């Protein structure tokens, strides 16, 4: 992971903790991919994709989460949940970080149809 990527994930983790979420895992990896942050908000397990972009050219951070990336995240989350006896309610969030000023936009339930 690049230094900017690590910085983005550290910012995201601190932001989520300040918002009251409990971090469960960071950089969960399996053969299907990686989930940047796994956290709990109450009884809900939250899978968080962190994206940092230095500009909004080419659509910005949100546009970088493609359908293929969402599919990888879903497969990786299923793998994570397979190790839990009673999987809780889950959602996928995205934390979009503006690399010029480190402002954060939190998209809860980002992959809902």
Residue pairs with C-beta under 8 A, 6 or more apart in sequence:
1 9
1 27
4 52
4 99
5 52
7 52
8 50
8 51
8 52
8 97
8 99
9 26
9 27
9 36
9 37
9 50
11 97
11 102
11 104
12 36
12 37
12 48
12 50
12 95
12 97
12 104
13 23
13 26
13 37
15 95
15 104
15 106
16 23
16 37
16 39
16 48
16 95
17 23
19 106
20 41
21 39
21 40
21 41
21 46
22 39
22 40
22 41
23 37
23 38
23 39
24 38
24 39
24 40
24 45
25 35
25 37
25 38
25 80
26 36
26 37
26 38
27 34
27 35
27 36
28 34
28 35
28 38
28 76
28 80
30 76
30 79
30 80
31 79
32 72
32 75
32 76
32 78
32 79
33 72
33 73
33 75
33 76
34 76
35 47
35 48
35 49
35 73
35 76
35 77
35 80
36 48
36 49
36 50
37 46
37 47
37 48
37 50
37 95
38 45
38 46
38 47
38 48
38 80
39 45
39 46
39 48
40 46
43 88
43 89
44 88
44 89
44 90
44 91
45 81
45 87
45 88
45 89
45 90
45 91
46 90
46 91
46 92
46 93
47 73
47 77
47 80
47 90
47 91
47 92
47 93
48 92
48 93
48 94
48 95
49 65
49 69
49 73
49 92
49 93
49 94
49 95
49 110
50 94
50 95
50 97
51 61
51 62
51 64
51 65
51 94
51 95
51 96
51 97
52 61
52 96
52 97
52 98
52 99
53 60
53 61
53 64
53 96
53 97
53 98
53 99
54 99
54 100
55 99
55 100
60 96
61 94
61 96
61 97
61 98
61 105
62 94
62 96
62 105
62 107
65 94
65 110
70 92
70 111
73 92
73 111
74 92
74 111
77 90
77 92
81 87
81 90
91 108
91 109
92 109
92 110
92 111
93 106
93 107
93 108
93 109
93 110
94 106
94 107
94 110
95 104
95 105
95 106
95 107
96 104
96 105
96 106
96 107
97 103
97 104
98 104
98 105
